Every structure is written in structure tokens, then in C-alpha cells.
Amino acid sequence: MPGRDLRAIVPRDVAENVCAEHKDAIIDTVLRLFFDILACGVIQRDMQPRNVILRPQKHVSQSESGTRFCDMTECPLALEVDCEELHMVMVDFEVLEFQEPKPSFSKRAVQREHIEKEKSSYLEAWLL
């Protein structure tokens, strides 16, 4: 799978320097991905940074050197991750459960409600 897992993108030793904009974009994208899969009836029981891959952002690698995607100079993702164009995939479905599909989980309004409930725990566990 081309791309890098979140452990490589945001190693623990620099996670505290990631700006709020990047943290929000990453966690929102990861949780939307989780709920899109849940809508199909698959419950990922091993939600870990190693199981989420950020696909290559072609426009980032082709952009001019020095293009910044946030204003925080300490953010390790400022030159590397465009918050508006995150494309992530989930891998490693070894620990999962199946249930009846719930198509409502693919709706953005439903996802937003659940993301707001879960976001703080993922921010704390993954990016703080």
C-alpha cells in the first residue's frame, strides 16, 4: 500500500508539536473512515495509528518547496500534509466484528455527531 502509517507521519516524540488544525484534520478523517466502514457492517476492533495509512498527496510532493499547510512553525506536518486533501485508508482487519450494515453511518451529519463524542479520546491516545 503506497503511503505511510500515522506512526511514521507523527512519531510520539513530535506529536505534541502538531498544530490543532492538523490534529483535527487527521482525527476527523480517521473517524470518518471508521464510520464509513462501520456503515458496511464491519467493526474495526484494532483502531491504532499503525493501521491507518495516509496515501501520497501528489500535489504536496509536486508543490513548490516551502509551501505551508498551517501557520505553526513547530508543526512537523506544516510542509508535508495538506489538511484539505487527506486520503487515508485502513489496513489490518485481523481484529474485527461483523454486524448488520448501518447505512446511516455513512451520512456526514451522523458521523459528525459520533466524531464529536469520540474525538477527544483519539486525540489523547494518538496525538498528544
Secondary structure, 3 states (H helix, E strand, C coil): CCCEEHHHHCCHHHHHHCCHHHHHHHHHHHHHHHHHHHHCCEEECCCCHHHEEECCCHHHHCCCCCCCCCCCCCCCCCCCCCHHHCCEEECCCCCEEECCCCHHHHCHHHHHHHHHHHHHHHHHHHHC
